[in-house]
């Protein structure tokens, strides 16, 4: 698990981002993608020109139906052709779209039905809900270009993983929760169970207890982006209450003990051939060849050649992942392994 930033830095970053956001509704016939000074930008007539980050440029490609590989090739080799292509489709298939900006840069190109559920609002409801648990520890937080993450554990809800024949594996686990959100169309509001391994400070993201897509009422013009604070708060109050309740559900002792039973089951079975077991991982998890090799090294250095050891070798990659987003993806892969059907585990365990 990457530690991310402190709660104080999180609060400051959320506040700074909140004050630096601006959203627009534009008709694609009145928007042009331009390439100037080595950068792509979107020019919205009468609303300004904003340099585009790579993510909204990909979203524009998806919206106009330009294949991703061709989009990337044009971006690298023929930027003017990219602009000509998407602008032609902007005119041929007009639609009203939401352009989200941050610090004068375009960060998302979305439907005008996109419901803006802001990171600062998520933090406002999640942190008080977490504070109701005595001794709660926020172990990792971050705001990336893609998502907000809050990861917390409760020391009073813990248990030890027991291996084959009752041997002590020495893994003390604690119940936790992960709250995440994307303001740029890369994910839903999500509240998921998490289990925290004290030995290596690894997190394992498990079942999602609450998911909410960013789909709301259609916004027809820029006036719809300027609702009063009390109007917007009333509009999403029910959503926030659900998030609060699911944070509490994720930190339920009975649910944690059920997951601990699954961990014990994995700790009791050995891999027939660790190398060949890991060769099968890309058929189950989205890992690259380089990551697969790193998982093998972690498995060997960990000295536990059980299914549980393999799971922890996967989540251990969160420490060295290229970025925070990829680190959380590795934690989620651990949760997928914990809940992997027996037939799939059998294929991995008996690989030879």
C-alpha positions as CSV (number, residue, x, y, z in Angstrom):
1,X,0.0,0.0,0.0
2,X,1.3,3.4,-0.9
3,X,0.8,5.9,2.0
4,X,-0.3,8.8,-0.2
5,X,-0.7,12.1,1.6
6,X,-1.7,13.2,5.2
7,X,-5.3,14.1,6.1
8,X,-4.2,17.7,6.4
9,X,-2.7,17.7,2.9
10,X,-5.8,15.9,1.6
11,X,-8.1,18.6,3.1
12,X,-5.9,21.3,1.6
13,X,-5.8,19.7,-1.8
14,X,-9.5,19.1,-1.9
15,X,-10.1,22.8,-1.0
16,X,-7.7,24.0,-3.6
17,X,-9.2,21.8,-6.3
18,X,-12.7,22.9,-5.3
19,X,-11.9,26.5,-5.8
20,X,-10.0,25.8,-9.1
21,X,-12.8,23.9,-10.8
22,X,-15.0,25.2,-13.6
23,X,-17.5,23.3,-15.8
24,X,-19.1,24.2,-19.1
25,X,-21.9,22.8,-21.3
26,X,-21.1,23.2,-24.9
27,X,-22.7,22.2,-28.2
28,X,-20.1,20.2,-30.2
29,X,-20.8,22.3,-33.3
30,X,-19.5,25.3,-31.3
31,X,-16.4,23.5,-30.0
32,X,-13.2,23.0,-31.9
33,X,-10.2,20.8,-31.0
34,X,-7.1,22.7,-31.9
35,X,-3.4,21.9,-31.9
36,X,-1.2,24.9,-31.1
37,X,2.2,25.2,-29.5
38,X,2.6,21.5,-29.3
39,X,-0.6,21.0,-27.2
40,X,-4.1,20.1,-27.9
41,X,-6.8,22.4,-26.6
42,X,-10.6,22.7,-26.8
43,X,-12.0,26.1,-28.0
44,X,-15.6,26.6,-26.9
45,X,-16.9,29.7,-28.6
46,X,-17.6,32.4,-26.1
47,X,-16.4,30.2,-23.2
48,X,-12.7,30.2,-23.7
49,X,-9.9,27.8,-24.8
50,X,-8.6,25.2,-22.5
51,X,-5.5,22.9,-23.0
52,X,-6.5,19.3,-22.8
53,X,-5.0,16.7,-20.6
54,X,-4.5,13.2,-22.1
55,X,-7.7,11.8,-20.5
56,X,-10.3,14.2,-22.0
57,X,-8.5,13.7,-25.4
58,X,-9.1,10.0,-25.1
59,X,-12.8,10.7,-24.1
60,X,-13.2,12.8,-27.2
61,X,-11.9,9.9,-29.3
62,X,-14.4,7.6,-27.7
63,X,-17.2,10.0,-28.2
64,X,-16.5,10.6,-31.9
65,X,-15.9,6.9,-32.5
66,X,-12.3,7.2,-33.5
67,X,-10.5,3.9,-32.7
68,X,-8.1,4.3,-29.8
69,X,-5.0,3.0,-31.7
70,X,-5.7,5.4,-34.6
71,X,-6.3,8.2,-32.1
72,X,-3.0,7.6,-30.5
73,X,-1.2,7.4,-33.8
74,X,-2.6,10.7,-35.0
75,X,-1.8,12.3,-31.6
76,X,1.9,11.2,-32.0
77,X,2.3,11.6,-35.8
78,X,-0.4,13.8,-37.3
79,X,-2.0,16.1,-34.6
80,X,-3.6,18.3,-37.2
81,X,-5.3,15.3,-38.7
82,X,-6.6,14.3,-35.3
83,X,-8.2,17.8,-34.9
84,X,-9.7,17.6,-38.4
85,X,-11.2,14.2,-37.7
86,X,-12.8,14.9,-34.4
87,X,-14.1,18.3,-35.4
88,X,-15.8,16.8,-38.5
89,X,-17.6,14.3,-36.2
90,X,-18.4,17.1,-33.8
91,X,-20.4,18.7,-36.7
92,X,-21.9,15.5,-38.2
93,X,-23.2,14.3,-34.9
94,X,-23.9,17.3,-32.7
95,X,-24.5,16.8,-29.0
96,X,-24.3,18.9,-25.9
97,X,-21.4,17.8,-23.7
98,X,-19.9,18.8,-20.3
99,X,-16.3,19.9,-20.3
100,X,-14.8,19.9,-16.8
101,X,-11.7,22.1,-16.2
102,X,-9.2,22.4,-13.3
103,X,-6.7,25.3,-13.1
104,X,-7.5,26.3,-16.7
105,X,-6.9,22.9,-18.1
106,X,-9.6,20.6,-19.6
107,X,-9.7,17.4,-17.5
108,X,-12.8,15.6,-18.7
109,X,-15.2,15.5,-21.7
110,X,-18.5,14.0,-20.5
111,X,-22.2,13.6,-21.1
112,X,-24.4,16.5,-20.0
113,X,-26.2,13.9,-17.9
114,X,-23.0,13.4,-15.8
115,X,-23.8,13.9,-12.2
116,X,-21.0,15.8,-10.5
117,X,-20.4,14.1,-7.2
118,X,-17.4,16.0,-5.9
119,X,-14.5,14.6,-3.9
120,X,-14.8,17.2,-1.2
121,X,-18.4,16.3,-0.6
122,X,-17.5,12.6,-0.3
123,X,-14.8,13.4,2.2
124,X,-17.2,15.6,4.2
125,X,-19.6,12.7,4.8
126,X,-17.1,9.8,4.9
127,X,-14.7,11.2,7.5
128,X,-17.3,11.9,10.2
129,X,-18.7,8.4,9.6
130,X,-15.3,6.9,10.1
131,X,-14.7,9.0,13.2
132,X,-17.6,7.1,14.9
133,X,-15.4,4.1,15.2
134,X,-13.1,4.3,18.3
135,X,-9.5,4.1,17.4
136,X,-10.1,4.4,13.6
137,X,-6.9,4.8,11.6
138,X,-6.8,6.5,8.2
139,X,-3.9,4.6,6.7
140,X,-3.8,6.1,3.2
141,X,-5.3,8.9,1.3
142,X,-4.7,10.5,-2.1
143,X,-6.2,12.6,-4.8
144,X,-4.8,11.7,-8.2
145,X,-5.8,13.1,-11.6
146,X,-8.3,10.3,-11.8
147,X,-9.7,9.5,-8.3
148,X,-10.1,10.3,-4.7
149,X,-9.1,7.5,-2.2
150,X,-9.7,7.2,1.5
151,X,-8.4,3.9,3.2
152,X,-9.0,3.3,6.9
153,X,-8.8,0.4,9.4
154,X,-10.3,-0.3,12.8
155,X,-7.7,-1.9,15.2
156,X,-10.5,-3.4,17.4
157,X,-11.7,-5.7,14.6
158,X,-8.8,-8.0,13.9
159,X,-7.8,-11.7,13.6
160,X,-4.9,-13.9,12.8
161,X,-4.6,-16.1,9.7
162,X,-4.0,-19.7,10.6
163,X,-2.4,-22.1,8.2
164,X,-2.4,-25.9,7.6
165,X,-2.7,-28.0,10.7
166,X,-3.4,-24.9,12.8
167,X,0.1,-23.5,12.4
168,X,0.3,-19.8,13.0
169,X,1.1,-17.9,9.8
170,X,1.8,-14.8,11.8
171,X,-0.5,-12.6,9.8
172,X,-2.5,-10.2,11.9
173,X,-5.4,-8.8,9.8
174,X,-7.6,-5.8,10.5
175,X,-10.9,-4.8,9.0
176,X,-10.9,-1.7,6.9
177,X,-12.8,0.3,4.2
178,X,-11.9,2.0,0.9
179,X,-13.9,4.9,-0.3
180,X,-13.2,6.1,-3.8
181,X,-14.6,8.5,-6.4
182,X,-13.8,9.9,-9.8
183,X,-14.8,13.4,-10.9
184,X,-13.6,12.8,-14.5
185,X,-15.6,9.7,-15.6
186,X,-13.1,7.0,-14.7
187,X,-15.1,5.3,-12.0
188,X,-18.2,5.3,-9.8
189,X,-18.5,6.4,-6.2
190,X,-17.5,3.2,-4.4
191,X,-17.4,2.0,-0.8
192,X,-15.6,-1.4,-0.5
193,X,-14.4,-3.7,2.3
194,X,-10.7,-3.8,2.9
195,X,-8.4,-6.1,4.9
196,X,-5.1,-4.7,6.2
197,X,-2.1,-7.0,6.7
198,X,0.0,-5.6,9.5
199,X,3.2,-7.6,8.7
200,X,3.8,-5.8,5.3
201,X,1.2,-3.0,5.6
202,X,-0.6,-4.4,2.6
203,X,-4.2,-3.7,1.8
204,X,-6.6,-6.0,0.1
205,X,-9.7,-4.4,-1.4
206,X,-12.7,-6.8,-1.3
207,X,-16.4,-6.7,-2.1
208,X,-18.0,-3.4,-3.1
209,X,-20.9,-2.6,-0.8
210,X,-22.1,0.5,-2.6
211,X,-21.6,1.7,-6.2
212,X,-23.2,4.8,-7.7
213,X,-22.6,5.9,-11.3
214,X,-22.4,9.6,-12.1
215,X,-25.7,9.8,-14.0
216,X,-28.1,12.5,-13.2
217,X,-30.5,15.0,-14.7
218,X,-29.7,16.4,-18.2
219,X,-28.2,19.9,-18.0
220,X,-29.2,21.9,-21.0
221,X,-27.1,25.1,-20.5
222,X,-24.5,26.7,-18.4
223,X,-27.1,28.0,-15.9
224,X,-27.6,24.4,-14.7
225,X,-24.0,24.4,-13.6
226,X,-24.6,27.2,-11.1
227,X,-27.2,25.8,-8.7
228,X,-27.1,27.3,-5.2
229,X,-25.3,25.4,-2.6
230,X,-28.4,24.3,-0.7
231,X,-30.0,23.1,-4.0
232,X,-27.0,20.9,-4.8
233,X,-26.8,19.6,-1.3
234,X,-30.4,18.6,-1.2
235,X,-30.1,16.9,-4.6
236,X,-27.4,14.5,-3.4
237,X,-28.3,14.2,0.3
238,X,-29.7,10.7,-0.1
239,X,-26.6,9.6,-1.8
240,X,-24.4,10.9,1.0
241,X,-26.5,9.1,3.6
242,X,-26.1,5.8,1.7
243,X,-22.3,6.3,1.6
244,X,-22.3,7.0,5.4
245,X,-24.3,3.8,6.0
246,X,-22.1,1.6,3.8
247,X,-18.9,2.9,5.5
248,X,-20.4,1.5,8.7
249,X,-21.4,-1.8,7.0
250,X,-17.9,-2.3,5.6
251,X,-16.5,-2.2,9.1
252,X,-18.8,-4.9,10.5
253,X,-17.1,-7.6,12.6
254,X,-19.2,-10.5,11.3
255,X,-18.3,-9.7,7.7
256,X,-14.6,-9.5,8.6
257,X,-14.7,-12.9,10.3
258,X,-16.3,-14.4,7.2
259,X,-13.4,-13.1,5.1
260,X,-10.9,-14.3,7.7
261,X,-12.3,-17.8,7.2
262,X,-11.5,-17.5,3.5
263,X,-8.0,-16.4,4.3
264,X,-7.5,-19.4,6.5
265,X,-8.6,-21.6,3.7
266,X,-6.1,-20.2,1.3
267,X,-3.3,-20.4,3.9
268,X,-4.0,-24.2,4.3
269,X,-3.3,-25.1,0.7
270,X,0.1,-25.2,-1.0
271,X,1.1,-24.4,-4.6
272,X,2.2,-27.5,-6.5
273,X,4.6,-25.4,-8.6
274,X,4.8,-21.7,-7.7
275,X,6.5,-20.7,-11.0
276,X,3.8,-22.3,-13.1
277,X,1.1,-21.0,-10.9
278,X,2.3,-17.4,-11.5
279,X,2.5,-18.1,-15.2
280,X,-1.3,-18.5,-15.1
281,X,-2.0,-15.2,-13.3
282,X,-2.5,-13.1,-16.5
283,X,-5.4,-15.4,-17.4
284,X,-7.0,-14.3,-14.1
285,X,-5.7,-10.9,-13.3
286,X,-4.7,-7.9,-15.4
287,X,-0.9,-8.1,-14.9
288,X,1.9,-7.5,-17.3
289,X,4.9,-9.8,-17.8
290,X,7.1,-7.5,-15.8
291,X,4.6,-7.4,-13.0
292,X,4.3,-11.1,-13.1
293,X,8.0,-11.5,-12.6
294,X,7.9,-9.1,-9.7
295,X,5.1,-11.1,-8.1
296,X,7.3,-14.2,-8.3
297,X,10.1,-12.4,-6.6
298,X,7.8,-11.3,-3.8
299,X,6.4,-14.8,-3.4
300,X,9.8,-16.3,-3.0
301,X,11.1,-13.7,-0.7
302,X,8.0,-14.0,1.4
303,X,8.7,-17.7,2.0
304,X,5.0,-18.7,2.0
305,X,4.2,-20.9,-1.0
306,X,0.6,-21.3,-0.2
307,X,-2.4,-19.7,-2.0
308,X,-2.4,-17.1,0.8
309,X,1.3,-16.4,0.1
310,X,0.5,-15.9,-3.6
311,X,-2.3,-13.5,-2.8
312,X,0.0,-11.4,-0.6
313,X,2.7,-11.5,-3.3
314,X,0.2,-9.8,-5.6
315,X,-1.0,-7.1,-3.1
316,X,2.7,-6.5,-2.2
317,X,3.1,-4.9,-5.7
318,X,1.1,-1.9,-4.4
319,X,4.2,-0.7,-2.7
320,X,6.2,-0.4,-5.9
321,X,3.4,0.3,-8.4
322,X,4.1,3.1,-10.9
323,X,1.4,5.3,-9.3
324,X,-1.2,5.3,-6.6
325,X,-4.0,4.3,-9.0
326,X,-2.1,1.2,-10.0
327,X,-1.3,0.4,-6.4
328,X,-5.0,0.3,-5.5
329,X,-5.6,-1.9,-8.6
330,X,-3.2,-4.4,-7.1
331,X,-5.0,-4.3,-3.8
332,X,-8.2,-5.0,-5.6
333,X,-6.6,-8.0,-7.4
334,X,-5.9,-9.4,-3.9
335,X,-9.7,-9.2,-3.2
336,X,-10.4,-10.9,-6.5
337,X,-8.1,-13.8,-5.5
338,X,-9.8,-14.1,-2.1
339,X,-13.1,-14.5,-3.8
340,X,-11.9,-16.6,-6.8
341,X,-14.1,-19.6,-7.5
342,X,-12.7,-22.9,-6.3
343,X,-12.4,-24.3,-9.9
344,X,-10.1,-21.4,-10.8
345,X,-8.1,-21.8,-7.7
346,X,-7.7,-25.5,-8.4
347,X,-6.2,-24.7,-11.8
348,X,-3.7,-22.4,-10.2
349,X,-2.9,-24.7,-7.2
350,X,-2.4,-27.7,-9.4
351,X,-0.4,-26.0,-12.2
352,X,2.6,-28.2,-13.0
